């Protein structure tokens, strides 16, 4: 797939985007969920080798194909690694799956009810390297904890500043201002975010698009104006701490939103599974998330 073909697949394809982008801080938890405890590694290199092996096993599984998985978001180290003797992005492309890369470097402390992204050092070089490896787009995450209008506006402004740099580099930005689903002000956060995002996408230059990765809203179809916006290529949903069953049930209520799940996709996988067991567990998760992404309920 070339860039135009990837764009068309994300725009019109039926399926979801897998999030395989756990970073340094979340890797031990991801490995523990996979059945690999902290006693299995003694330094970061060993830890990242183990998580890379898990991701490679997922990508190489016969059930992980472009038929239901439209795209996959990679961690930088995964992008730079090899899967089945190829670069990780090329391994995805060969299976009909569009590669993305996580570019944020973590979160600032909370201020005005939100956590902005930390500065992303070396961003232009990273974007150029990703482009050279065939990556289609990026993902950058920040978090909204409270319905503070000033904070939400700051989140959106920062996200779109980074998105402009990503677009300039020839890549598609996935903007991820996550609303904390445990917030007592979740519904108000959703509404503030929708309004700020609409203003920001309206202001995008003609011919420019972004993708949005959003928490599943408390009110179904709240983000419909963004789903339908011509400058939004796709709106995808994070599971945000929901179980897979609950995340899929909530996602299915939102027309036009597709999944981009991480924990909810990987939760049943274990390192000691046989290949048949592993493929069956992964295939079951893929089928459930695919159904919630394409088969909507009233």
VENWOVEN-V267147 format. One record per residue. N is the residue number from 0. NEAR is the number of other C-alpha atoms within 10 Angstrom. Layout:
# VENWOVEN-V267147
N,NEAR
N,NEAR
This chain:
# VENWOVEN-V267147
0,15
1,11
2,17
3,9
4,11
5,21
6,17
7,11
8,19
9,19
10,14
11,11
12,16
13,18
14,25
15,28
16,28
17,27
18,24
19,27
20,24
21,21
22,20
23,15
24,9
25,10
26,17
27,21
28,15
29,20
30,21
31,13
32,17
33,19
34,14
35,19
36,13
37,13
38,6
39,11
40,15
41,9
42,9
43,12
44,9
45,12
46,18
47,19
48,15
49,19
50,22
51,21
52,15
53,18
54,19
55,19
56,18
57,18
58,21
59,16
60,17
61,12
62,20
63,21
64,19
65,22
66,15
67,22
68,25
69,26
70,26
71,24
72,28
73,26
74,21
75,18
76,16
77,25
78,24
79,15
80,16
81,17
82,21
83,12
84,9
85,12
86,17
87,26
88,27
89,22
90,19
91,25
92,21
93,14
94,18
95,20
96,27
97,29
98,27
99,32
100,28
101,22
102,23
103,21
104,15
105,18
106,15
107,14
108,11
109,14
110,14
111,16
112,18
113,28
114,23
115,25
116,20
117,13
118,12
119,14
120,11
121,8
122,15
123,14
124,11
125,15
126,23
127,15
128,14
129,23
130,17
131,9
132,16
133,21
134,29
135,23
136,29
137,24
138,24
139,22
140,22
141,22
142,20
143,27
144,23
145,23
146,23
147,18
148,17
149,13
150,21
151,30
152,18
153,16
154,25
155,20
156,15
157,16
158,23
159,19
160,10
161,18
162,23
163,19
164,15
165,23
166,17
167,13
168,16
169,16
170,23
171,24
172,29
173,30
174,25
175,22
176,26
177,24
178,27
179,19
180,21
181,10
182,14
183,12
184,16
185,20
186,18
187,16
188,25
189,26
190,17
191,17
192,24
193,20
194,15
195,18
196,24
197,16
198,12
199,15
200,18
201,14
202,10
203,15
204,10
205,9
206,7
207,15
208,20
209,23
210,23
211,22
212,23
213,26
214,22
215,29
216,22
217,15
218,14
219,15
220,17
221,17
222,24
223,15
224,13
225,23
226,21
227,13
228,15
229,16
230,20
231,21
232,23
233,22
234,24
235,25
236,24
237,25
238,23
239,19
240,16
241,15
242,14
243,21
244,14
245,13
246,22
247,23
248,17
249,20
250,31
251,24
252,20
253,25
254,20
255,20
256,27
257,27
258,31
259,27
260,25
261,22
262,20
263,25
264,24
265,22
266,16
267,16
268,20
269,18
270,17
271,11
272,13
273,10
274,12
275,10
276,13
277,20
278,20
279,16
280,19
281,21
282,17
283,15
284,20
285,22
286,15
287,15
288,31
289,22
290,21
291,25
292,27
293,20
294,16
295,16
296,12
297,7
